[in-house]
Amino acid sequence: MSEVSQTVGTGVDETVAAKFGYQNHNDVAFGFLQLIDVEKLRDSVTDDWFNQTLCAVNDCVIRLGVVEGEYHWHHHDDEDEFFYVVSGKLFIDLEGETIELNPNQGFTIPRKVVHRTRAPERTVMLMVEGKGVEPTGDGNA
């Protein structure tokens, strides 16, 4: 098993960057049997809202988010989402409720639920989603 020497973040979604300013990288950065150094990746990020698909596992992808600020309100018609905070603090706003996640805490949002995420400080999180999910949502609220 070896560490990947590739540059992570090469597959930015230009449409999303132009519309929202997010640096979403939907390319799968790591294949099977490759070491993924989350700390090294985190330290290389300079964007306020960076999202990189790390790897594929069966019919899902694992994404790394390094974020500060807020995402827009949206929902996913056919996919659930799981958020796990590595460092920092993440707020997940739902209609009528806000969930606060600290390091080593996770939360699952079922499909069709309108939500947005906010990070008052630089926050690192892992997300588990279906391969076909559009990170910006199927519909904006």
KABELSUL-V299321 format. One record per backbone hydrogen bond with DSSP energy under -1.0 kcal/mol. NH is the residue of the N-H (numbers start at 0). CO is the residue of the C=O. E is the energy in kcal/mol with one decimal. If there is no record, write none. Layout:
{{NH | CO | E} {NH | CO | E}}
This chain:
{{1 | 32 | -1.0} {12 | 23 | -2.7} {13 | 11 | -1.1} {16 | 12 | -2.3} {17 | 13 | -2.3} {18 | 14 | -2.2} {19 | 15 | -3.2} {20 | 15 | -1.1} {22 | 48 | -3.1} {23 | 21 | -1.0} {24 | 50 | -3.7} {25 | 10 | -1.1} {28 | 52 | -2.1} {29 | 53 | -2.6} {34 | 1 | -1.2} {37 | 35 | -1.1} {40 | 36 | -2.3} {41 | 37 | -3.0} {42 | 38 | -2.4} {44 | 41 | -1.2} {49 | 65 | -2.5} {50 | 22 | -2.5} {51 | 63 | -2.7} {52 | 24 | -2.4} {53 | 61 | -2.9} {54 | 61 | -1.2} {56 | 59 | -2.8} {59 | 56 | -2.4} {60 | 128 | -3.2} {61 | 54 | -2.5} {62 | 126 | -2.9} {63 | 51 | -3.0} {64 | 124 | -3.1} {65 | 49 | -2.5} {66 | 122 | -2.8} {67 | 47 | -1.9} {68 | 118 | -2.9} {70 | 116 | -3.0} {73 | 114 | -2.3} {74 | 138 | -1.5} {80 | 108 | -2.4} {81 | 127 | -1.8} {82 | 106 | -2.7} {83 | 125 | -2.5} {84 | 104 | -2.5} {85 | 123 | -3.0} {86 | 123 | -1.6} {89 | 100 | -2.6} {90 | 117 | -3.4} {91 | 98 | -2.9} {92 | 115 | -2.6} {93 | 96 | -3.5} {96 | 93 | -1.5} {98 | 91 | -2.7} {100 | 89 | -3.4} {103 | 84 | -2.9} {104 | 101 | -1.4} {106 | 82 | -2.1} {108 | 80 | -3.0} {111 | 75 | -3.3} {112 | 109 | -1.6} {114 | 73 | -2.8} {115 | 92 | -1.6} {117 | 90 | -2.8} {118 | 68 | -3.4} {122 | 66 | -2.9} {123 | 86 | -2.5} {124 | 64 | -2.7} {125 | 83 | -2.9} {126 | 62 | -2.5} {127 | 81 | -1.9} {128 | 60 | -2.1} {130 | 58 | -2.4} {132 | 129 | -1.8} {136 | 133 | -2.6} {137 | 74 | -2.9} {138 | 74 | -1.2}}
